[in-house]
Amino acid sequence: MPASGALRQPKRTFVITAAAVPLALAALAADDLRVRRQLDNARRDPLTGLPGRDALKERTVRLARTHHKQLHVMVADADGLKAVNDTLGHAAGDTLIAAIGHRLGTWAAAHGGLAARLGGDEFGVAARVSPTTTAREIRALHELLTRPVDHDGQALHPAVSIGTARAVDLPDAADIRLLRGADMAMYRVKTGEQPPGYLATHYDAYTPTVYGRRPGRPGTHLPLA
């Protein structure tokens, strides 16, 4: 006949296994969180720390559902970056891009939104702004982005063009249309066709693309192969 200690062995094993289940689940959750953070970091721009276009679209869709009247989509472009790179070096250009990205990210977060680097010297923002304060907010953002940036003791002076598309002005526009409208508005401001603070119209949001790119971008003049 087994000893009394042996009879109690299965019960002890069961208790240990049951107690281990929450620990195992916690370990799996922690591992899943770690993987998701690694993936999120991998998707971020290494220079600015900002996410990319997909994250901007996701936030735009979310804000369109929850704060449609306040949703503003903006595109900001750093003017004259090539001249900075050519005269002061690419390190100076990187300093400007990093500073603009950080400032945009901070501003967007304070307005319940998100900033993203779209590529090169172009950024996108989806944020919550009251339509009654749009003009004031754009001016304040422009002042923030154009503050001097220190680079090895030298003051760099960013020049930035901002285009804005408001969901309240384009009630039926999807996220891609709002972004296109903001991009077109930025381009019109950048070229001097429209004054700073210009807001995208229905025409801007639905401007046909050339090879999937805004008319006027480099390469859109090339013929189809």
ABEGO torsion letter per residue (X at the ends): XBBAAAAAAAAAAAAAAAAAAAAAAAAAAAAAAAAAAAAAAAABBAAAGBBBAAAAAAAAAAAAAABAAABBBBBBBBBGAAAAAAAAEAAAAAAAAAAAAAAAAAAAAAAGBBBBBAEEABBBBBBBBBAAAAAAAAAAAAAAAABBBBBGGBBBBBBBBBBBBBAAABAABBAAAAAAAAAAAAAAAAAGABBBGBBBBAAAAABBBBGGBBBGBBGAABBBX
